[in-house]
Amino acid sequence: MRNLLAILSIVAVLYVISCARPAEPAAQAENAAPKSNAVPPAPVDDAPRITLADAKKEYDAGTAVIVDVRPESAYKDEHIKGSLNITGDTLAENINKLPKGKKIIAYCS
């Protein structure tokens, strides 16, 4: 059970970081040459998915915590009631806010 919790925590952290990463800026000049001819690898998105119904069931049962990983401004505009706002930038200093022994359900849109 401890190993499962550790794996779920790691997956949740990776998911939070991937959702909070800003987009790469576009090239400034039209004549800008690409840095290399190699095609960059596609990002790995292997975070487990959960349906809305399953997420609500887990949250209502008290077995999960919902983490909104969007910027604070978006969280203030609208968020799931009871969710925590922890962005990828603030994850290190807020990791202790995540309860132990609960499933972490992160969302970014």
TADA-V796321 format. One line per field, one symbol per residue. ss: DSSP state (h for helix, s for strand, l for the rest). psi: psi as a letter, one per 40 degrees, with the letter a starting at -180 (. if undefined). burial: I if it has 16 or more other ideal C-beta (glycine too) atoms within 10 Angstrom, else O. A space follows every 10 residues. Layout:
ss=???
psi=???
burial=???
This chain:
ss=lhhhhhhhhh hhhhhhhhhh llllllllll llllllllll llllllllll lhhhhhhhhh hllsssssll lhhhhhhlll lllssllhhh hhhhhhhlll llsssssll
psi=dddddddddd ddddddddde hiihiihdid ehiidieihi iiihgfhiii iddddddddd eeeiihhhei iddddddhih heiihhidde ddeedeehii eihhhiie.
burial=OOOOOOOOIO OIIIIIOIII OOOOOOOOOO OOOOOOOOOO OOOOOOOOOI OOOOIOOIIO OOOIIIIIII OOOOIOOOOO OOIIIIIIOO IOOOOOOIOO OIIIIIIIO
